[in-house]
Amino acid sequence: MLNKQLLSKTGLIDSILAKIQQKRQHSYTTKVDIIRILEAKTTNNWTEVYSSKIYNLHSGEFCELLSVINEQLPPKRTYRLFYTLYSEGGSINHFININGYWLSHGELRNVYQIAFKENLQQMQKINKEYIQDGLKPMYCNLTLTETTEWSIRGHIIGNKTDILEYENLIAAILKEVEKVV
């Protein structure tokens, strides 16, 4: 989601336009192009960008524009690993937080992906033991998400959340039971 109202108040679009115009003798970039790209970054829908004049006719300037946008509006990424416990009264979500402030973005992502795989194996094992003991499974699902946020002076102007990994542990158990039967 992109907050266009906040974008215009902060002067970011004008700043990006001025920067690209400084870099080029003649610039074809418009404010609409900048907004299109910012919207695409937050929605992951690049259709309008791919059909734009700047993308199709001025690809060199388009690449430079992406560089300027990323320089002026660097993304902040956070990861969440959470699981759902089964209970008679309803499901309960729990979060697994990893303190990795010293890690680079790529390293932190890798650590969370490893944690996902390790936790998944443990949860599958525990669920299997519960079922063998005649009990209901303990874990319902495990999910790893990545949230990307763009902000200016503490004001969030856009964000998006992607599901990187998801496992429905109950469905996996049912598939296993079907194979046995």
C-alpha positions in Angstrom: 0.0 0.0 0.0 1.4 3.4 -1.0 0.4 6.6 0.9 0.3 9.1 -2.0 -0.8 11.9 0.3 2.2 11.5 2.6 4.5 11.2 -0.5 3.4 14.6 -1.8 3.9 16.2 1.7 7.4 15.0 2.1 8.7 16.2 -1.3 10.2 12.8 -2.1 8.9 12.7 -5.6 10.3 16.2 -6.4 13.6 15.2 -4.8 13.8 12.0 -7.0 12.9 14.0 -10.1 15.5 16.6 -9.4 18.2 14.0 -8.8 17.4 12.1 -12.1 17.4 15.4 -14.0 20.8 16.3 -12.6 22.2 13.0 -13.8 20.9 13.3 -17.4 21.3 16.0 -20.1 17.7 15.4 -21.1 15.3 13.6 -18.8 12.1 11.8 -19.9 11.1 10.9 -16.3 7.8 12.3 -15.0 6.3 12.4 -11.5 3.8 9.8 -12.8 6.6 7.5 -13.7 8.0 7.8 -10.1 4.6 7.1 -8.5 4.1 4.1 -10.8 7.4 2.6 -9.8 6.7 3.2 -6.0 3.3 1.6 -6.4 4.7 -1.4 -8.2 7.3 -1.8 -5.4 4.6 -2.0 -2.8 2.1 -4.1 -4.7 4.4 -6.3 -6.7 2.3 -5.5 -9.8 4.6 -4.0 -12.4 2.2 -4.1 -15.3 1.8 -0.4 -15.6 5.5 0.2 -15.3 6.2 -2.4 -18.1 3.8 -0.6 -20.4 5.1 2.9 -19.6 7.1 5.1 -22.0 10.1 5.4 -19.7 10.4 1.6 -19.5 9.9 0.9 -23.2 11.6 3.8 -24.9 14.2 5.0 -22.4 15.4 1.9 -20.6 18.8 3.4 -19.6 17.0 6.2 -17.8 14.6 3.8 -16.3 17.5 1.8 -14.7 19.0 5.0 -13.4 15.6 6.0 -12.0 15.4 2.7 -10.1 18.8 3.4 -8.7 17.9 6.9 -7.5 14.6 5.7 -6.0 16.4 2.9 -4.1 19.1 5.4 -2.9 16.5 7.9 -1.6 14.1 5.4 -0.3 15.9 2.3 1.0 13.6 -0.6 2.1 13.5 -1.9 5.6 12.9 -5.7 5.8 11.6 -7.6 8.8 10.9 -11.3 9.2 8.3 -13.1 11.2 8.2 -16.8 12.0 5.0 -17.9 13.6 3.1 -21.0 14.3 -0.4 -21.9 15.4 -1.1 -24.2 18.2 -4.3 -26.3 18.2 -6.5 -25.9 21.3 -10.0 -26.9 22.2 -10.9 -23.3 22.7 -9.5 -22.1 19.4 -6.2 -21.7 17.7 -3.4 -19.6 19.3 -0.6 -17.9 17.4 2.9 -17.7 18.7 5.9 -15.9 17.3 9.5 -17.0 17.2 11.8 -13.9 17.3 15.5 -14.1 16.3 17.7 -11.4 17.5 20.0 -10.8 14.5 20.8 -7.1 14.5 24.4 -7.8 13.5 23.4 -9.8 10.5 23.1 -8.5 6.9 19.6 -8.7 5.3 20.6 -11.8 3.3 22.1 -13.5 6.4 19.1 -12.8 8.5 16.8 -14.1 5.8 18.9 -17.3 5.6 18.8 -17.7 9.4 15.0 -17.4 9.4 14.7 -20.0 6.6 16.9 -22.4 8.5 14.8 -21.8 11.6 11.6 -22.5 9.6 13.0 -25.9 8.4 14.3 -26.9 11.9 11.0 -25.9 13.6 9.0 -27.7 10.9 10.8 -30.9 11.5 10.3 -30.7 15.3 6.6 -29.8 14.9 6.0 -32.7 12.5 7.8 -35.1 14.9 5.7 -33.9 17.9 2.4 -34.0 16.0 3.2 -37.6 14.9 3.9 -38.6 18.6 0.7 -37.0 19.7 -1.3 -38.9 17.1 0.4 -42.2 18.0 -0.6 -41.6 21.6 -4.2 -41.1 20.6 -4.1 -37.3 21.1 -4.9 -34.5 18.7 -1.9 -32.8 17.0 -0.4 -29.9 18.8 0.7 -27.7 15.8 -1.6 -26.5 13.0 0.8 -24.5 10.8 4.1 -22.7 10.5 4.6 -19.5 8.4 7.6 -17.3 7.6 6.9 -13.8 6.2 9.0 -10.9 5.0 7.6 -7.4 5.4 9.2 -4.6 3.4 8.6 -1.1 4.5 9.5 2.3 3.0 9.5 5.3 5.2 10.5 8.9 5.2 11.5 10.6 8.4 9.7 8.0 10.5 6.5 8.1 8.4 5.6 4.9 6.6 4.7 5.6 3.0 4.4 2.0 1.8 4.7 -1.6 2.8 4.1 -5.1 1.6 4.2 -8.5 3.2 5.2 -11.7 1.4 4.8 -15.3 2.6 8.2 -16.9 2.1 7.3 -20.3 3.5 4.1 -21.9 4.7 3.3 -25.4 5.9 -0.1 -26.6 6.9 0.8 -29.3 9.4 -2.7 -30.7 9.8 -3.0 -31.2 6.0 0.4 -33.0 6.0 -0.8 -35.4 8.6 -4.0 -36.1 6.7 -2.0 -36.9 3.6 0.2 -39.2 5.5 -2.8 -41.0 7.0 -4.4 -41.4 3.5 -1.2 -43.1 2.3 -1.3 -45.6 5.1 -5.0 -46.4 4.6 
